[in-house]
């Protein structure tokens, strides 16, 4: 075979391979600044860079970081870009400013002649020197501006090299071989120049003068492709144009030619270092074909395909609402075989009857005599809804929605029905009929369906399907419990299948594949057991990780999903798509850490934050698990999936944050500089001063401790005094005298019942006073009972002149809510003796207990008496109960155990008897 013919075959194969593949489309919805893409490339780290008419974008596989005039670009309409050896991303446009992006920052440089617009139609790289321009003007960067390059000057080596090579290029362009061709553009890297024209391209070694001529008709299906470009990327030369891209080998032949589907309308394409294909379009953004999907073929796209089965010599797929399709293994396509708009179930071939059966919701079709002429029998009128068929002991058995039916294979008449709801699959095993049901493994024997009993009842789980492995073993595939291998004596679960729903399985020689909602689990026989070898999912080319069925065909695996069928090579080759783990953003006290000088002055309570990202072009990007450590304070590695790391209160030192995943490792260095007083000399001075002051400090702290203890004792003594004052105020002689006088009054009037009742309540109240005076806090329920007893006594004393009501919020938990002991009684007593007592008519007192939240409640004591101002008395030198209460509340608040607010106000300011309302807000600090 000639070399030319070889490349033509490669091209055609790649075209057919690529036409049935699924591209990922990135648009402005995914973060691109525009859907009009001019060009794209890959930098030395692995990032994909895109230039558009609305700015540039840097892509790591997850998100686009956009650069535009807001970030410092001179214009958003960028035409070209180059990556140099230092990984600077040079951008070019028709502008007075040109420059590059480095470490996320835009650097621009003007023309040395102010106001002169540069038009870099060609970009040329010589070592680290970049020379841009066109046939009329050339510019190079020097001293912060773009200087015009004149060929009469003698400059340094790189510019002299360019002039020498440029002169050589001009001479070569005059050769007859180029005179006949219309050169569209050229680019070079050092001494290698690529010259493009409509019919092909030439690679010129400007040092040796050797020319390599290539014609597109040798590689492409048409002779003059449009939008031809050459691309220096990843130490390769790539040639691209409308709907194709290829890589030049060491002899500058275009190998690995990939044909892009014309419907994408891609005019510039690139193969990245992981062998993914990237395509630029004028209006539809970027299309990307993952490397692993380049090996896959996708058929019946966006169709729900449940089962794949080998039926006689056929391979059949059942397509929802369409029927059964037959597979052409040469063309790798499915073609309609039996059209059926109802639910289609299983297709099986029964050797004993030399027939294939195709089961659906409405009919069962039998195709007999496959070797001779095709004979099709439609059993629709006799029976429908059979999901699968098994031949055993001269009869057919099929599972339907309500159980299992026994069928005459000659007449297809139903002989008997075995009622049992939830039968999902049938398997003939050792001349027995096994049933996969929603409540475990069953067996049909002697006309009865019974459970299969095994050790530990391992198979009493909802079962989706049964798969024969050998004549002595089969698989039980469950719903949510994985797959089990059994011979009806022993049971073992396939490793890594725990908690998975396994729709179906297939066994082929020494291999087992499970179809689950998490992809395809693969196993290889190792001795008597099967060893787990891995899982295939979207990263391996599957259109969905939920797999319905698998079928090995030659060197391929056919995989059915709810989104069509994928054809994968069994020996799948995968290029690593995780290229880099890196620190995307680093902050010190919320301010960016500069990449060039990562050194910061120490501050107290400092915080260092890192955002961790990856360059990952996997189809399904799962949460990344990686390890990290911060040297020198962390010696051991920590595993995490967090995208943000935080370190606080770091002392001055030199630090290195190390990140590691697989074979990838990244280190971010930064320094926290000490303040003047943290330097060694200052520390020595502090040590000397500290030693000299140590004695004085010890003496000072000792005195301070003694003072604190003294203050605590004083506070406790004061609290006890205020509690005593409160008790005395509550038990003032005036109250006792009045109470005893009232009792005497009832006795003198021979009202012994009332006097006895009064005396009982009075004695009970006195006992409560003395008991509760010992407690610092009591339940709110007890405090309310105390107030009720007190008011009952006063009501007896005042007869009909006093009435009271107590209102309690239903949400208050009275037994669990506490209150300082006898806090409210002095206010209630004031309301009686100073408010109601001085009133000519009868008076009322209302007590309200309301909940604020779980820790705080409110108490309101309201009377309609004469009011505080009308009952005010001159000071008499005695301790006032209100003053005692206020001092007591102040002490309670200083204790930090209570937060109590206390307010007084007139209840009815518009009336003569203004009354009084006292409000407490009480919160127990926990």
VOLUMTOR-891023 format. One record per residue (C-alpha): x, y, z; residue in three letters. Coordinates in steps of 0.05 Angstrom, whole numbers, padded with zeros to 5 digits, always signed. Each point is the difference from the previous one (the first is absolute). Layout:
<pts>
XYZALA ...
</pts>
This chain:
<pts>
+00000+00000+00000UNK +00028+00068-00019UNK +00009+00055+00052UNK -00052+00043-00035UNK -00053-00054+00002UNK +00015-00013+00073UNK -00015+00072+00020UNK -00064+00000-00040UNK -00024-00062+00037UNK +00020+00030+00067UNK -00039+00062-00016UNK -00063-00037-00021UNK +00002-00045+00061UNK +00007+00060+00046UNK -00058+00035-00035UNK -00047-00060+00009UNK +00023-00007+00071UNK -00011+00073+00017UNK -00066+00008-00035UNK -00037-00043+00051UNK +00031+00032+00061UNK -00030+00049+00049UNK +00034+00067+00009UNK -00006+00043+00063UNK -00022+00070-00018UNK +00024+00061+00041UNK -00034+00067-00012UNK -00012+00065+00036UNK -00047-00039+00045UNK +00061-00036+00027UNK +00040+00064+00010UNK +00030+00015-00068UNK +00003+00076-00013UNK -00028-00012-00071UNK -00022-00056-00046UNK +00043+00029-00056UNK +00066-00036+00009UNK +00062+00021-00040UNK +00051-00049+00026UNK +00020-00044+00058UNK +00063-00031+00027UNK +00029-00036+00060UNK +00054+00030+00045UNK +00059-00035+00032UNK -00040-00017+00064UNK -00059-00029-00037UNK -00051+00057+00001UNK -00041+00011-00062UNK +00001+00072-00025UNK -00055+00028-00044UNK -00002+00067-00037UNK -00066+00031-00022UNK -00028+00066-00023UNK -00019+00015+00072UNK +00065-00017+00036UNK +00043-00060+00020UNK -00016-00059+00045UNK +00042-00050+00039UNK -00032-00068+00010UNK +00019-00054+00051UNK -00055-00050-00018UNK -00050+00027+00050UNK -00004+00076-00009UNK +00021+00055-00047UNK +00039+00058+00028UNK -00013+00060-00045UNK +00049+00056-00017UNK -00025+00063-00034UNK +00009+00075+00003UNK -00021-00002+00073UNK +00062-00041+00015UNK +00045+00044-00042UNK -00005-00026-00072UNK +00007+00058-00050UNK -00060-00028-00039UNK -00048-00058+00006UNK +00008-00019-00073UNK +00063-00044+00004UNK +00021-00033-00065UNK +00060-00044+00017UNK +00039-00028+00059UNK +00066-00036+00011UNK +00030-00036+00061UNK +00074+00011+00013UNK +00050-00043+00038UNK -00014+00038+00065UNK -00075-00015-00008UNK -00018+00071-00014UNK -00064+00005-00042UNK +00013+00053-00053UNK -00061+00032-00031UNK -00004+00038-00066UNK -00049+00047-00032UNK +00000+00063-00042UNK +00019+00048+00056UNK +00051+00049+00028UNK +00009-00048+00059UNK +00022-00073-00002UNK +00022-00045+00057UNK -00009-00064+00038UNK -00036-00032+00060UNK +00042-00031+00055UNK -00023-00027+00067UNK -00070+00027-00013UNK +00024+00072-00012UNK -00002+00038-00066UNK +00064+00036-00022UNK -00004+00049-00059UNK +00053+00039-00036UNK -00009+00059-00049UNK +00034+00014-00065UNK +00065+00039+00011UNK -00028+00051-00049UNK -00061+00028+00036UNK -00066-00013-00035UNK +00026-00048-00053UNK -00048-00059-00010UNK +00033-00068-00008UNK -00031-00053-00045UNK +00032-00068+00019UNK -00023-00044-00057UNK +00059-00046+00013UNK +00033-00020+00066UNK +00069-00029+00002UNK +00036-00031+00059UNK +00076-00005+00006UNK +00021-00026+00067UNK -00032+00048+00050UNK -00006+00056-00051UNK -00066+00014-00032UNK -00002+00038-00066UNK -00068+00020-00028UNK -00025+00039-00059UNK -00011-00010-00074UNK +00039+00004-00065UNK +00006+00076+00008UNK +00016+00010+00074UNK +00030-00043+00054UNK +00002+00015+00075UNK +00037-00028+00060UNK -00008+00016+00074UNK +00057+00040+00031UNK +00002+00043+00063UNK -00075-00004+00010UNK -00023+00020-00070UNK -00006-00030-00069UNK +00057+00024-00043UNK +00001-00001-00076UNK +00050-00050-00028UNK +00041+00026-00059UNK +00040-00050-00039UNK +00059+00047-00008UNK +00014-00001+00074UNK +00046-00051+00032UNK -00035-00023+00062UNK +00010-00056+00050UNK +00000-00073-00018UNK -00074-00015-00001UNK -00020+00061-00042UNK +00060-00012-00047UNK -00023-00072-00005UNK -00070+00023-00019UNK +00027+00047-00054UNK +00043-00055-00028UNK -00057-00049-00002UNK -00048+00052-00027UNK +00048+00014-00057UNK +00004-00075-00013UNK -00077-00004+00000UNK -00005+00057-00050UNK +00050-00035-00046UNK -00038-00067+00005UNK -00065+00035-00016UNK +00030+00018-00067UNK +00011-00073-00018UNK -00043-00028-00056UNK -00031-00051+00047UNK -00033+00057+00039UNK -00011+00047-00058UNK -00056-00044-00025UNK -00035-00001+00068UNK -00039+00053+00036UNK +00029+00002+00070UNK -00055+00016+00051UNK +00044+00007+00062UNK +00062-00025+00035UNK +00024-00011+00071UNK +00065-00021+00030UNK +00032-00024+00064UNK +00075+00012-00001UNK +00027-00027-00067UNK -00062-00040-00019UNK -00050+00038-00043UNK -00067-00027-00023UNK -00027+00031-00064UNK -00074-00012-00017UNK -00035+00005-00066UNK -00065-00026-00029UNK +00028-00065-00028UNK +00042-00020+00060UNK +00057+00023+00043UNK +00075+00002+00003UNK +00046-00007+00059UNK +00066+00037-00009UNK +00063-00009+00040UNK +00027+00071-00006UNK +00069-00022+00024UNK +00011-00056-00050UNK -00047+00026-00053UNK -00034-00068-00006UNK -00073+00003-00022UNK -00053-00052+00015UNK -00060+00006-00046UNK -00067-00032+00017UNK -00066+00001-00036UNK -00068-00003+00034UNK -00029-00049-00050UNK +00048-00051+00030UNK -00035+00006+00067UNK -00068+00031-00011UNK -00064-00018-00037UNK +00002+00067-00036UNK +00060+00035-00031UNK -00007+00071+00024UNK -00024+00003+00073UNK -00022+00068+00027UNK +00028+00040+00058UNK +00068-00034+00000UNK +00043+00014+00061UNK +00064-00028+00029UNK +00005-00004+00076UNK +00061-00008+00044UNK -00026-00033+00063UNK +00029-00049+00051UNK +00065-00006-00040UNK -00039-00021-00061UNK -00020+00029-00066UNK -00073-00009-00015UNK -00036+00016-00065UNK -00073+00017+00004UNK -00055+00026-00044UNK -00074-00006-00010UNK -00021-00068+00029UNK +00069-00032+00010UNK +00063+00002+00043UNK +00065-00039-00005UNK +00068-00005+00034UNK +00065+00002-00039UNK +00049-00056+00015UNK +00076+00006-00001UNK -00001-00003-00076UNK -00055+00054-00002UNK -00052-00049-00025UNK -00069+00012+00028UNK -00015-00059+00044UNK -00059-00010+00048UNK -00046+00037-00047UNK -00068+00010+00033UNK -00060+00018-00042UNK -00049+00045+00036UNK -00075-00008-00017UNK -00020+00055-00049UNK -00063+00016+00039UNK +00044+00030+00055UNK +00026+00052-00049UNK +00067+00000+00035UNK +00053+00040-00037UNK +00057-00007+00051UNK +00014-00064+00040UNK +00054-00023+00048UNK +00023-00066+00031UNK +00022+00012+00071UNK +00053-00038+00039UNK -00053-00049+00027UNK -00023-00013-00072UNK -00066+00036+00009UNK -00026+00038-00061UNK -00019+00074+00007UNK -00038+00035-00056UNK -00012+00075-00008UNK -00062+00026-00035UNK -00024+00069-00021UNK -00067-00002+00035UNK -00007-00064+00042UNK +00058+00007+00048UNK +00047-00059+00012UNK -00011-00074-00014UNK +00043-00050+00037UNK +00007-00075-00013UNK +00031-00036+00060UNK +00057-00048-00017UNK -00037-00060+00028UNK -00061+00015-00043UNK +00043+00001-00062UNK +00005-00076+00009UNK -00075-00008+00009UNK -00057-00002-00049UNK -00070+00023+00020UNK -00061-00028-00033UNK -00075+00008+00011UNK +00016+00067+00033UNK -00050+00027+00052UNK -00041-00064-00004UNK -00018-00041+00062UNK +00030-00069-00012UNK -00013-00052+00054UNK +00025-00068-00022UNK +00056-00026-00045UNK -00003-00073-00018UNK +00032-00050-00046UNK -00060-00034-00032UNK +00024-00057-00044UNK +00048+00032-00050UNK -00029+00069+00013UNK +00017+00053+00050UNK -00063+00037+00020UNK -00015+00063+00039UNK -00069+00018+00025UNK -00015+00074-00009UNK -00055+00032+00040UNK -00063+00016-00040UNK +00034-00022-00065UNK +00011-00075+00002UNK +00060-00046-00011UNK +00062+00022-00038UNK +00053-00047-00032UNK +00074+00015+00006UNK +00047+00003-00060UNK +00069-00015+00030UNK +00037+00021-00063UNK -00033+00068-00006UNK -00009+00006+00075UNK -00072+00022-00009UNK -00068-00023+00023UNK -00056-00008-00051UNK -00075-00008+00013UNK -00019-00073+00003UNK -00070-00006+00032UNK -00041+00063+00008UNK -00041+00002+00063UNK -00028+00065+00032UNK -00017-00034+00066UNK +00046-00018+00057UNK +00052-00049-00026UNK +00029-00051+00047UNK +00049-00056-00013UNK +00025-00037-00061UNK +00023-00072+00010UNK +00023-00059-00043UNK -00021-00070+00022UNK +00043-00055-00028UNK -00051-00054+00014UNK -00051+00034-00045UNK +00050+00029-00049UNK -00038+00065+00006UNK +00010+00072+00020UNK -00053+00034+00042UNK -00012+00075+00005UNK -00043+00020+00058UNK -00038+00065+00009UNK -00059+00028+00038UNK -00050-00019-00054UNK +00029-00059-00037UNK +00052-00054-00003UNK +00032-00014-00068UNK +00032-00067-00016UNK +00050-00006-00057UNK +00016-00072-00016UNK +00045-00037-00049UNK +00055+00052-00001UNK +00045-00045-00042UNK -00053-00005-00055UNK -00049+00053-00021UNK -00025+00046+00054UNK -00067-00022+00029UNK -00034+00051+00047UNK -00058-00016+00045UNK -00037+00055+00036UNK -00030-00027+00065UNK -00034+00066+00016UNK -00070-00029-00001UNK +00018-00055+00049UNK +00043+00034+00052UNK +00034+00066+00013UNK +00039+00034+00055UNK +00051-00056+00007UNK +00066+00030+00023UNK +00045-00060-00012UNK -00005-00073-00019UNK +00035-00064+00024UNK -00008-00070-00028UNK -00002-00056+00052UNK -00023-00072-00003UNK -00040+00009-00064UNK -00035+00064+00019UNK +00011+00075-00006UNK -00001+00042+00063UNK -00008+00075-00001UNK -00004+00054+00053UNK -00056+00050-00003UNK -00021+00057+00047UNK -00042-00047+00043UNK +00046-00060+00004UNK +00024-00057-00044UNK -00038-00035-00057UNK +00010-00069-00029UNK -00008-00001-00076UNK -00008-00055-00053UNK +00058+00011-00048UNK -00040-00028-00059UNK -00065+00038+00007UNK +00026+00056+00045UNK -00062-00010+00043UNK +00003+00016+00073UNK -00002-00064+00041UNK +00006+00026+00071UNK +00013+00064+00039UNK +00041+00003+00064UNK -00021+00063+00035UNK +00057+00040+00031UNK +00008+00074-00007UNK +00070+00030-00009UNK +00033-00054-00044UNK +00053+00038-00040UNK +00042-00054-00033UNK +00004-00075-00012UNK +00061-00047-00004UNK +00005-00073-00018UNK +00052-00030+00046UNK +00013-00075+00009UNK -00068-00018-00028UNK -00033+00047+00050UNK -00037+00065-00012UNK +00027+00057+00043UNK -00039+00064+00009UNK +00028+00070+00015UNK -00053+00035+00041UNK -00008+00064+00040UNK +00007-00040+00065UNK +00056-00048-00015UNK +00020-00061-00040UNK -00056-00050-00013UNK -00006-00068-00033UNK -00059-00029-00038UNK -00005-00073+00019UNK -00058-00049-00001UNK -00047+00056-00021UNK +00018+00043+00060UNK +00043+00062+00008UNK +00043-00004+00062UNK +00060+00038+00028UNK +00071-00023-00010UNK +00031-00007+00069UNK +00074+00013+00006UNK +00047+00017+00057UNK -00016+00066+00036UNK -00058+00012-00048UNK +00047+00040-00044UNK -00045-00004-00060UNK -00064+00025+00033UNK +00009+00067-00034UNK -00036+00034-00058UNK +00030-00032-00063UNK +00002+00033-00069UNK +00031-00055-00043UNK +00035-00068-00001UNK +00061-00015-00043UNK +00030-00067-00015UNK +00076-00002+00009UNK +00015-00074-00008UNK -00040-00064+00003UNK +00010+00000+00075UNK -00003+00074+00018UNK -00044+00060-00013UNK -00005+00073+00021UNK -00055+00031+00041UNK -00005+00074-00016UNK -00037+00039+00053UNK -00033+00068+00007UNK +00046+00039+00047UNK +00039-00058+00029UNK +00050-00018-00056UNK +00012-00066-00035UNK +00010-00069+00030UNK +00033-00062-00030UNK -00032-00065+00022UNK -00006-00074-00016UNK -00061-00007+00045UNK +00045-00026+00055UNK +00047+00058+00014UNK -00008+00074-00013UNK +00053+00054-00008UNK -00008+00073-00018UNK +00040+00029-00056UNK +00048+00052+00031UNK -00016+00074-00007UNK -00072-00014-00021UNK -00029+00013+00069UNK -00060+00047+00001UNK -00004+00003-00076UNK -00061-00014-00043UNK +00023-00049-00053UNK -00048+00000-00059UNK +00034-00057-00036UNK +00066-00037-00008UNK +00038-00039-00052UNK +00053-00054+00007UNK +00049-00015-00056UNK +00055-00051+00011UNK +00039+00025+00060UNK -00033+00068+00004UNK -00063+00029+00032UNK -00030+00069-00013UNK -00054+00030+00044UNK -00047+00055-00027UNK -00016+00047+00058UNK -00022+00071+00015UNK +00074+00017+00013UNK +00028-00027-00066UNK +00029-00067-00021UNK +00035-00041+00053UNK +00052-00047-00030UNK +00025-00066+00030UNK +00052-00052-00020UNK +00004-00071+00024UNK +00055-00012+00050UNK +00000-00072+00024UNK -00069-00019+00025UNK -00020+00073+00010UNK -00008+00062-00042UNK +00044+00061+00011UNK -00025+00071-00009UNK +00041+00036-00054UNK -00034+00067-00006UNK -00062+00041-00018UNK -00016+00034-00066UNK -00042+00064+00002UNK -00005+00067-00037UNK +00075+00009+00006UNK +00007-00062-00044UNK -00048+00023-00054UNK -00067-00023+00026UNK -00056+00048-00017UNK -00029-00012+00069UNK +00025-00035+00062UNK -00067-00036+00007UNK +00009-00062-00042UNK -00057-00047-00020UNK +00036-00057-00035UNK +00068-00023-00026UNK +00019-00047-00056UNK +00071-00018-00022UNK +00007-00005-00076UNK +00069-00018-00025UNK +00048+00053+00027UNK -00056+00048+00018UNK -00049+00009+00056UNK -00071+00022-00019UNK -00030+00040+00057UNK -00073+00021+00001UNK -00024+00061+00040UNK -00060+00047+00003UNK +00040+00043-00049UNK +00016-00050-00054UNK +00053-00053-00011UNK +00075+00010+00008UNK +00050-00046-00035UNK +00064-00002+00041UNK +00064-00039-00015UNK +00011-00052+00053UNK +00073+00021+00003UNK -00017+00073+00013UNK +00059+00047-00001UNK -00006+00060+00045UNK +00045+00061+00001UNK +00005+00035+00068UNK -00046+00060+00000UNK +00020+00027+00068UNK +00060+00042-00020UNK +00014+00043+00060UNK -00021+00018+00071UNK +00016+00071+00019UNK -00015+00058+00046UNK -00049+00044-00038UNK -00004+00055+00052UNK +00040+00015+00063UNK -00021+00052+00051UNK +00034+00027+00062UNK -00050+00035+00045UNK -00048+00003-00060UNK +00052+00036-00044UNK +00032-00036-00060UNK +00069-00030+00010UNK +00043+00024-00058UNK +00029-00057-00041UNK +00065+00037-00013UNK +00015+00019+00073UNK -00041-00044+00046UNK +00023+00032+00065UNK -00045+00034+00051UNK +00010+00034+00067UNK -00025-00037+00060UNK -00066+00021+00032UNK -00035-00029+00060UNK -00060-00046-00015UNK +00025-00006-00072UNK -00036-00043-00051UNK +00029-00033-00062UNK -00051-00026-00050UNK +00012-00043-00062UNK -00048-00018-00056UNK +00021-00066-00031UNK -00017-00016-00073UNK +00020-00049-00054UNK +00009-00004-00074UNK -00046-00058-00015UNK -00033-00014-00066UNK -00036-00064+00022UNK -00071-00009-00026UNK -00028-00012+00069UNK +00038+00041+00051UNK -00010-00030+00068UNK +00019+00035+00064UNK +00076-00001+00003UNK +00033-00035+00058UNK +00071+00023+00014UNK +00051+00004+00056UNK +00033+00061+00029UNK +00048+00022+00055UNK +00028+00067+00021UNK +00074-00004+00015UNK +00032+00009+00049UNK -00059-00004+00049UNK -00032-00062-00031UNK +00042-00062-00013UNK -00057-00048-00015UNK -00045+00003-00062UNK -00074+00015+00007UNK -00051-00027-00051UNK -00058+00045-00019UNK -00049+00018-00055UNK -00008+00073+00021UNK +00016+00052-00052UNK +00020+00051+00054UNK +00054-00006+00053UNK +00008+00048+00058UNK +00057+00009+00049UNK -00004+00049+00058UNK +00047+00031+00051UNK +00063-00021-00037UNK +00064+00025+00033UNK +00055+00033-00042UNK +00036-00052-00042UNK +00011-00026-00071UNK -00057-00046-00021UNK -00012-00049-00056UNK -00071-00025-00016UNK +00007-00067-00035UNK -00057-00029-00040UNK +00000-00071-00026UNK -00048-00044-00041UNK +00023-00062-00037UNK +00066+00016-00033UNK -00013+00075+00001UNK +00031+00045+00052UNK +00000+00076+00008UNK +00034+00045+00051UNK -00020+00071+00018UNK +00053+00038+00041UNK -00013+00061+00042UNK +00034+00036+00058UNK -00028+00036+00061UNK +00051+00052+00020UNK +00010+00014+00074UNK -00014+00068+00029UNK +00059+00038+00033UNK -00017-00028+00068UNK -00002-00071-00027UNK +00072+00002-00025UNK +00054-00038+00040UNK +00033+00063+00028UNK -00066+00028+00024UNK -00018-00067+00031UNK +00066+00000+00039UNK -00015+00069+00027UNK -00070-00022+00019UNK +00028-00061+00036UNK +00047+00043+00042UNK -00055+00050+00016UNK -00047-00057+00016UNK +00048-00032+00049UNK +00013+00066+00035UNK -00075+00014+00006UNK -00020-00070+00018UNK +00001+00012+00075UNK -00040+00064-00006UNK -00050-00033-00045UNK -00009-00059+00048UNK -00011+00049+00056UNK -00049+00040-00042UNK -00040-00061-00021UNK -00002-00026+00071UNK -00029+00065+00024UNK -00048+00001-00058UNK -00024-00070+00017UNK -00010+00019+00073UNK -00038+00061-00022UNK -00044-00042-00045UNK -00015-00048+00057UNK -00015+00058+00046UNK -00046+00032-00051UNK -00035-00067-00010UNK -00011-00007+00075UNK -00025+00071+00004UNK -00049-00012-00057UNK -00025-00063+00032UNK -00010+00037+00066UNK -00036+00056-00035UNK -00045-00049-00036UNK -00017-00033+00066UNK -00015+00069+00031UNK -00047+00018-00058UNK -00035-00067+00005UNK -00008+00014+00075UNK -00027+00069-00016UNK -00048-00030-00050UNK -00024-00050+00053UNK -00009+00055+00051UNK -00036+00044-00050UNK -00046-00058-00016UNK -00010-00016+00073UNK -00007+00072+00024UNK -00037+00009+00066UNK -00054+00042-00033UNK -00022-00061-00041UNK +00003-00047+00060UNK -00038+00049+00044UNK -00054+00011-00052UNK -00007-00075-00012UNK -00006-00016+00075UNK -00049+00058+00009UNK -00043-00028-00055UNK +00001-00069+00032UNK -00019+00031+00068UNK -00057+00037-00035UNK -00030-00064-00027UNK +00007-00035+00068UNK -00034+00058+00037UNK -00057-00004-00050UNK -00007-00075+00013UNK +00020-00013-00074UNK +00042-00059+00020UNK -00001-00032-00069UNK +00030+00062-00033UNK +00050+00012+00055UNK +00023-00073-00003UNK +00006+00004-00075UNK +00038+00066+00006UNK +00046-00029+00054UNK +00016-00063-00042UNK +00018+00042-00060UNK +00040+00048+00043UNK +00041-00056+00033UNK +00011-00034-00067UNK +00026+00065-00029UNK +00046+00012+00059UNK +00028-00071-00008UNK +00011+00012-00075UNK +00036+00065+00014UNK +00049-00034+00047UNK +00011-00061-00045UNK +00011+00039-00064UNK +00046+00051+00034UNK +00053-00054+00001UNK -00003-00010-00076UNK +00035+00045-00051UNK -00048-00021-00056UNK -00065-00037-00003UNK -00047-00027-00055UNK -00046+00052-00029UNK -00057-00047+00019UNK +00018+00007+00074UNK +00006+00076-00005UNK -00070+00004-00030UNK -00028-00043+00057UNK +00033+00046+00051UNK -00031+00062-00032UNK -00068-00033-00003UNK +00002-00017+00074UNK +00022+00070+00017UNK -00056+00032-00042UNK -00052-00048+00029UNK +00019+00025+00071UNK -00003+00073-00022UNK -00067-00013-00035UNK -00029-00028+00065UNK +00027+00061+00037UNK -00028+00049-00051UNK -00065-00038-00007UNK -00034+00022-00064UNK +00046+00059-00013UNK +00056-00043-00033UNK -00003-00048-00059UNK +00056-00031-00040UNK +00012-00043-00062UNK +00062-00040-00021UNK +00010-00010-00075UNK +00051-00053-00022UNK +00025-00011-00071UNK -00015-00072-00020UNK +00070-00007-00033UNK +00035+00014+00066UNK +00031-00063+00031UNK -00014+00019+00073UNK +00036-00058+00035UNK +00064+00008-00042UNK +00002+00077-00001UNK +00036+00030+00060UNK +00000+00069+00033UNK +00040+00033+00056UNK -00035-00016+00066UNK -00057+00048+00021UNK +00019+00051-00054UNK -00072+00020-00016UNK -00033+00002+00070UNK +00024+00070+00020UNK -00031+00030-00063UNK -00066-00036+00011UNK +00000+00024+00073UNK +00012+00072-00023UNK -00059-00007-00048UNK -00045-00022+00057UNK +00022+00047+00056UNK +00016+00063-00040UNK -00046-00008-00060UNK -00064-00035+00020UNK +00001+00017+00074UNK -00003+00076-00014UNK -00055-00008-00052UNK -00072+00017+00020UNK -00031-00053-00045UNK +00016-00073-00010UNK +00065-00015-00037UNK +00029-00052-00045UNK +00069-00031-00008UNK +00019-00039-00063UNK +00062-00042-00006UNK +00023-00021-00071UNK +00053-00053-00013UNK +00021-00003-00073UNK +00053-00041-00038UNK +00051+00037-00044UNK +00043-00058-00021UNK +00029-00064+00031UNK +00045+00038+00048UNK -00038+00065+00013UNK -00069+00018+00027UNK -00037+00064+00020UNK -00042+00016+00062UNK -00048+00060+00004UNK -00032+00021+00067UNK -00056+00050-00013UNK -00047+00033+00050UNK -00054+00054-00008UNK +00016+00033+00067UNK +00014+00073+00014UNK +00068-00003-00034UNK +00071+00007+00022UNK +00002+00076+00001UNK -00063+00006+00043UNK +00025-00050+00052UNK +00072+00024+00004UNK +00024+00013+00071UNK +00058+00039+00026UNK +00063-00038+00018UNK +00001-00023+00071UNK +00071-00026+00004UNK -00020-00072-00005UNK +00020-00048-00055UNK -00052+00007-00056UNK -00023-00067-00030UNK +00003+00028-00071UNK +00072+00023+00011UNK +00017-00069+00027UNK -00031-00032-00061UNK +00039+00045-00048UNK +00066-00014+00036UNK -00015-00074+00001UNK -00013+00000-00076UNK +00066+00037-00011UNK +00037-00053+00040UNK -00035-00056-00038UNK +00020+00031-00067UNK +00072+00007+00022UNK +00002-00073+00018UNK -00005-00016-00076UNK -00051-00054+00018UNK -00060+00043-00013UNK -00021+00056-00048UNK -00058+00038+00032UNK -00033+00063-00025UNK -00047+00039+00046UNK -00049+00055-00022UNK -00054+00042+00035UNK -00054+00040-00035UNK -00071+00028+00011UNK -00052-00050-00023UNK -00056+00049-00013UNK +00029+00070-00007UNK -00065+00029-00027UNK -00039-00018+00065UNK +00001+00030+00069UNK +00023-00066+00029UNK +00058-00009-00046UNK +00019-00068+00026UNK +00068-00031-00010UNK +00031-00053-00046UNK +00066-00032+00017UNK +00036-00042-00053UNK +00054-00052+00010UNK +00040-00032-00057UNK +00037-00059+00030UNK +00052-00043-00036UNK +00040-00056+00030UNK +00071+00000-00030UNK +00020-00072-00015UNK 
</pts>
